[in-house]
Structures are given as structure tokens and as C-alpha cells.
Amino acid sequence: MAASSATGASPEAPKIVWNETQRRFETEDKKAYIEYVLRHDGKVMDIIHTFVPSSKRGMGLASHLCVAAFHHANSHSLTIIPSCSYVSEP
């Protein structure tokens, strides 16, 4: 099991998978995910929903899902609309 050490190493990030068909990024077990809708001829990614089951909360999964979505948008020159409250609230 990965754990932080005195050298500052952090636990290994969970693997996040892009599920293009369902328009979402999800954990490998598909239990936690962030959903989006493409708008304006596919130039805008509207992030509409983030879900992490109670059994997986407190692990930073929502943050990892957001990072994956933002990296994807950036690498595909997409603008993001943060409709989901998790993404839009500071």
C-alpha cells in the first residue's frame, strides 16, 4: 500500500480513464466519475456532474477527476464551462 514518506513522496494517484462514449472521466472501477457535455461544435467542454461514492470519499478522487478533465481540455484546445458545483466553487 502506498503511503507518504518523510521524503515528501505522496501516494500514487489513481488511474483515471477517459470514457469518450459516455463523455466522462472515471476511475478504473467506474464508481467515481466526472461527466461533461460538448457544446459549440465540440469546442467547449461543459463539466456538468462529479460523483464519488461515499465509500471512496476523502481520497481526493474528485480532484483527480477534475485534473484529468482539465488536462484533456487543455490538450484539445477546449474551453471549459464549470457547471458542476464541485468544479465552479473555490
C-alpha positions as CSV (number, residue, x, y, z in Angstrom):
1,M,0.0,0.0,0.0
2,A,1.4,3.4,-1.0
3,A,1.9,6.0,1.8
4,S,3.6,9.3,2.3
5,S,7.1,9.2,3.5
6,A,9.4,11.6,5.3
7,T,11.0,12.4,1.9
8,G,7.7,14.0,0.8
9,A,6.6,11.3,-1.6
10,S,2.9,11.2,-2.0
11,P,0.6,8.2,-2.6
12,E,0.3,7.1,-6.2
13,A,-2.5,8.9,-8.0
14,P,-5.5,6.7,-9.0
15,K,-5.7,5.8,-12.7
16,I,-8.4,8.0,-14.4
17,V,-9.8,6.7,-17.7
18,W,-11.4,8.8,-20.5
19,N,-14.7,7.2,-21.5
20,E,-15.3,9.1,-24.7
21,T,-18.6,7.2,-25.5
22,Q,-20.2,8.2,-22.2
23,R,-18.5,11.6,-22.2
24,R,-16.9,11.2,-18.8
25,F,-13.7,10.6,-17.0
26,E,-13.8,7.8,-14.5
27,T,-11.8,5.6,-12.1
28,E,-10.9,2.2,-13.4
29,D,-13.7,0.6,-11.4
30,K,-16.1,3.2,-12.9
31,K,-17.5,4.1,-9.5
32,A,-16.3,7.7,-9.4
33,Y,-16.6,9.9,-12.4
34,I,-17.0,13.4,-13.8
35,E,-19.4,14.0,-16.7
36,Y,-19.3,16.6,-19.4
37,V,-21.3,17.8,-22.5
38,L,-19.6,19.1,-25.6
39,R,-21.0,22.4,-26.8
40,H,-20.4,24.9,-29.6
41,D,-19.4,22.4,-32.2
42,G,-17.2,20.5,-29.8
43,K,-15.1,23.5,-28.8
44,V,-16.4,23.8,-25.3
45,M,-16.4,21.1,-22.5
46,D,-19.3,21.8,-20.1
47,I,-18.5,19.8,-16.9
48,I,-21.9,19.0,-15.5
49,H,-21.6,16.4,-12.8
50,T,-19.0,14.9,-10.4
51,F,-19.8,11.8,-8.4
52,V,-17.7,9.9,-5.8
53,P,-19.4,7.2,-3.8
54,S,-19.4,7.6,0.0
55,S,-17.1,4.6,0.3
56,K,-14.4,6.5,-1.7
57,R,-14.8,10.0,-0.4
58,G,-11.9,11.7,1.3
59,M,-9.4,10.2,-1.0
60,G,-9.1,13.2,-3.4
61,L,-10.8,11.4,-6.3
62,A,-12.9,14.3,-7.3
63,S,-9.8,16.4,-7.6
64,H,-8.0,13.8,-9.7
65,L,-11.1,13.6,-12.0
66,C,-11.1,17.3,-12.4
67,V,-7.4,17.4,-13.2
68,A,-7.8,14.7,-15.9
69,A,-10.7,16.6,-17.5
70,F,-8.8,19.9,-17.4
71,H,-5.7,18.3,-18.9
72,H,-7.8,16.8,-21.7
73,A,-9.5,20.1,-22.4
74,N,-6.2,21.9,-22.5
75,S,-4.5,19.3,-24.8
76,H,-7.5,19.5,-27.2
77,S,-7.8,23.3,-27.0
78,L,-11.3,23.2,-25.4
79,T,-12.8,25.9,-23.3
80,I,-14.3,24.7,-20.0
81,I,-17.7,25.7,-18.5
82,P,-17.7,24.6,-14.9
83,S,-21.5,24.0,-14.5
84,C,-20.9,21.4,-11.8
85,S,-20.8,23.0,-8.3
86,Y,-17.7,21.0,-7.3
87,V,-15.7,22.5,-10.2
88,S,-17.2,26.0,-10.0
89,E,-16.9,26.6,-6.3
90,P,-13.5,27.8,-4.9
